[in-house]
């Protein structure tokens, strides 16, 4: 009886093995017919086959093919500037000992006679990239500014091509130059820098230190960086792709092979790369190109205000829920803003339907607006939202839109502003009080108040005398920030002073 059971068990086991083998063979046949065993293909983040995106299996970027495809669009730019001579030059000791050099008299006696110095030629290098088959090239303004001669060298071509400037814009640091090439040239395709994500792979191509066609890679470290070059339209892409002197004007490229920025600046204490580079977003450039190529310059909208950042301390002083918008520190006389009813102390939070999250946003939004266009603007005034209609003016070359500095706290000595002081400070009237001293380490010093500043308001109350100043301070809420409006030189600015505990 036991033997029969044992034999029966062996038969069952053998049968199961045979069934499993048959199932495996059938499965392999089905897989082959469905092409399940074919090599894997690169797939992009949208789940589509990676035809346009340079990726390897496993999600790694394929910079090899990307570099082969895009190096031909990048050019080397060398410029020559002629500067005026500085008069005569004395030849000192070659050992650099200066006045303490014991051989200094000897060198002055035999070689120290004044030598006339004529115009000096200076040469510099930069990068650029082709944007049209006709030989139009995009680069930085600072690469070609004041150049008496511009020479372009194409990738893989030893010939030098002399270029002329088609148009340039110093405020955004972009320029278009053109060469007369013998053949049709490969041109860059533009991407959408607004869709760029922090952490996305990018590649830079340029000529750092004159080393043609250098390729580096990295990621997008941040977007919307303001106050990098202290320009009013700073809105840079930050990247850790290696950028060095000579890379200026070269393209920043995404994995689709599209240009999404122009490499422009680096942050460095030594002059070399430390992994912090900045590029102009290509969407800003796309807006300006038709004007640059058509008339050689840019026409911008003008509002007529001096603005500054809304700090948490200032927001608290103004009774705002959060620090956002652009605080109006000064309004230009007879400018579009004044005509629309904008007042000092207003916080602009929306312009032409565009939210103003930071003071750096406003100059860019206004500049992009068509001249004479009537737009609606939302401002915060005395904790209330009001709407104003403004006709945008045209920004002239001498008119500057900029952000004013800020900071805050108490610990200052003031005195009456006399007519003589007012005259020395360039003021029309002796209204306000002048800061005579700022205590070191005090709230005022931390806020940025300086000796010579004229205090015009305290917590939005006008200050025309010492009595006004004392009353305004006495009425200030204890433990809360105190908002000062001060005049410094030709500008006015708000400073929030937070009392020390």
Secondary structure as the mmCIF struct_conf table of DSSP 4:
data_model
#
loop_
_struct_conf.conf_type_id
_struct_conf.id
_struct_conf.beg_label_comp_id
_struct_conf.beg_label_asym_id
_struct_conf.beg_label_seq_id
_struct_conf.end_label_comp_id
_struct_conf.end_label_asym_id
_struct_conf.end_label_seq_id
HELX_RH_AL_P HELX_RH_AL_P1 UNK A 2 UNK A 33
TURN_TY1_P TURN_TY1_P1 UNK A 34 UNK A 37
BEND BEND1 UNK A 38 UNK A 38
HELX_LH_PP_P HELX_LH_PP_P1 UNK A 39 UNK A 40
STRN STRN1 UNK A 43 UNK A 43
TURN_TY1_P TURN_TY1_P2 UNK A 45 UNK A 46
BEND BEND2 UNK A 47 UNK A 48
STRN STRN2 UNK A 49 UNK A 49
BEND BEND3 UNK A 51 UNK A 53
STRN STRN3 UNK A 55 UNK A 55
TURN_TY1_P TURN_TY1_P3 UNK A 57 UNK A 58
BEND BEND4 UNK A 59 UNK A 59
STRN STRN4 UNK A 61 UNK A 61
HELX_RH_AL_P HELX_RH_AL_P2 UNK A 63 UNK A 70
HELX_RH_3T_P HELX_RH_3T_P1 UNK A 71 UNK A 73
STRN STRN5 UNK A 74 UNK A 83
STRN STRN6 UNK A 87 UNK A 89
TURN_TY1_P TURN_TY1_P4 UNK A 94 UNK A 95
HELX_RH_3T_P HELX_RH_3T_P2 UNK A 98 UNK A 100
TURN_TY1_P TURN_TY1_P5 UNK A 102 UNK A 103
HELX_RH_AL_P HELX_RH_AL_P3 UNK A 104 UNK A 111
BEND BEND5 UNK A 113 UNK A 113
STRN STRN7 UNK A 115 UNK A 117
HELX_LH_PP_P HELX_LH_PP_P2 UNK A 119 UNK A 119
STRN STRN8 UNK A 120 UNK A 130
BEND BEND6 UNK A 132 UNK A 132
TURN_TY1_P TURN_TY1_P6 UNK A 133 UNK A 134
BEND BEND7 UNK A 135 UNK A 135
STRN STRN9 UNK A 136 UNK A 139
HELX_RH_AL_P HELX_RH_AL_P4 UNK A 141 UNK A 144
TURN_TY1_P TURN_TY1_P7 UNK A 145 UNK A 146
BEND BEND8 UNK A 148 UNK A 148
STRN STRN10 UNK A 149 UNK A 153
TURN_TY1_P TURN_TY1_P8 UNK A 155 UNK A 156
STRN STRN11 UNK A 160 UNK A 169
TURN_TY1_P TURN_TY1_P9 UNK A 170 UNK A 173
STRN STRN12 UNK A 174 UNK A 178
BEND BEND9 UNK A 182 UNK A 183
HELX_LH_PP_P HELX_LH_PP_P3 UNK A 184 UNK A 186
STRN STRN13 UNK A 190 UNK A 190
HELX_RH_3T_P HELX_RH_3T_P3 UNK A 193 UNK A 195
TURN_TY1_P TURN_TY1_P10 UNK A 198 UNK A 199
STRN STRN14 UNK A 201 UNK A 206
HELX_RH_3T_P HELX_RH_3T_P4 UNK A 208 UNK A 210
TURN_TY1_P TURN_TY1_P11 UNK A 212 UNK A 213
STRN STRN15 UNK A 214 UNK A 225
BEND BEND10 UNK A 227 UNK A 229
TURN_TY1_P TURN_TY1_P12 UNK A 232 UNK A 233
STRN STRN16 UNK A 236 UNK A 239
BEND BEND11 UNK A 241 UNK A 241
TURN_TY1_P TURN_TY1_P13 UNK A 245 UNK A 246
TURN_TY1_P TURN_TY1_P14 UNK A 248 UNK A 249
STRN STRN17 UNK A 251 UNK A 253
TURN_TY1_P TURN_TY1_P15 UNK A 255 UNK A 256
BEND BEND12 UNK A 257 UNK A 257
STRN STRN18 UNK A 259 UNK A 266
BEND BEND13 UNK A 269 UNK A 272
BEND BEND14 UNK A 275 UNK A 275
STRN STRN19 UNK A 277 UNK A 281
HELX_RH_AL_P HELX_RH_AL_P5 UNK A 282 UNK A 295
BEND BEND15 UNK A 296 UNK A 297
STRN STRN20 UNK A 301 UNK A 302
STRN STRN21 UNK A 305 UNK A 309
HELX_RH_AL_P HELX_RH_AL_P6 UNK A 312 UNK A 317
TURN_TY1_P TURN_TY1_P16 UNK A 318 UNK A 319
BEND BEND16 UNK A 321 UNK A 322
BEND BEND17 UNK A 325 UNK A 325
STRN STRN22 UNK A 326 UNK A 331
TURN_TY1_P TURN_TY1_P17 UNK A 333 UNK A 334
BEND BEND18 UNK A 335 UNK A 335
HELX_RH_AL_P HELX_RH_AL_P7 UNK A 336 UNK A 340
TURN_TY1_P TURN_TY1_P18 UNK A 341 UNK A 341
TURN_TY1_P TURN_TY1_P19 UNK A 344 UNK A 345
STRN STRN23 UNK A 347 UNK A 351
TURN_TY1_P TURN_TY1_P20 UNK A 352 UNK A 353
STRN STRN24 UNK A 354 UNK A 355
BEND BEND19 UNK A 358 UNK A 358
HELX_RH_AL_P HELX_RH_AL_P8 UNK A 359 UNK A 368
BEND BEND20 UNK A 369 UNK A 369
HELX_LH_PP_P HELX_LH_PP_P4 UNK A 370 UNK A 370
TURN_TY1_P TURN_TY1_P21 UNK A 371 UNK A 372
STRN STRN25 UNK A 374 UNK A 381
TURN_TY1_P TURN_TY1_P22 UNK A 382 UNK A 383
STRN STRN26 UNK A 384 UNK A 391
STRN STRN27 UNK A 393 UNK A 394
TURN_TY1_P TURN_TY1_P23 UNK A 397 UNK A 398
STRN STRN28 UNK A 403 UNK A 404
HELX_LH_PP_P HELX_LH_PP_P5 UNK A 405 UNK A 405
STRN STRN29 UNK A 410 UNK A 416
HELX_RH_AL_P HELX_RH_AL_P9 UNK A 419 UNK A 424
TURN_TY1_P TURN_TY1_P24 UNK A 425 UNK A 426
BEND BEND21 UNK A 428 UNK A 429
BEND BEND22 UNK A 432 UNK A 432
STRN STRN30 UNK A 433 UNK A 442
HELX_RH_AL_P HELX_RH_AL_P10 UNK A 443 UNK A 447
TURN_TY1_P TURN_TY1_P25 UNK A 448 UNK A 448
TURN_TY1_P TURN_TY1_P26 UNK A 451 UNK A 452
STRN STRN31 UNK A 454 UNK A 458
TURN_TY1_P TURN_TY1_P27 UNK A 459 UNK A 460
STRN STRN32 UNK A 461 UNK A 462
BEND BEND23 UNK A 465 UNK A 465
HELX_RH_AL_P HELX_RH_AL_P11 UNK A 466 UNK A 475
BEND BEND24 UNK A 476 UNK A 476
HELX_LH_PP_P HELX_LH_PP_P6 UNK A 477 UNK A 477
TURN_TY1_P TURN_TY1_P28 UNK A 478 UNK A 479
BEND BEND25 UNK A 480 UNK A 480
STRN STRN33 UNK A 482 UNK A 488
TURN_TY1_P TURN_TY1_P29 UNK A 489 UNK A 490
STRN STRN34 UNK A 491 UNK A 497
HELX_LH_PP_P HELX_LH_PP_P7 UNK A 498 UNK A 500
#
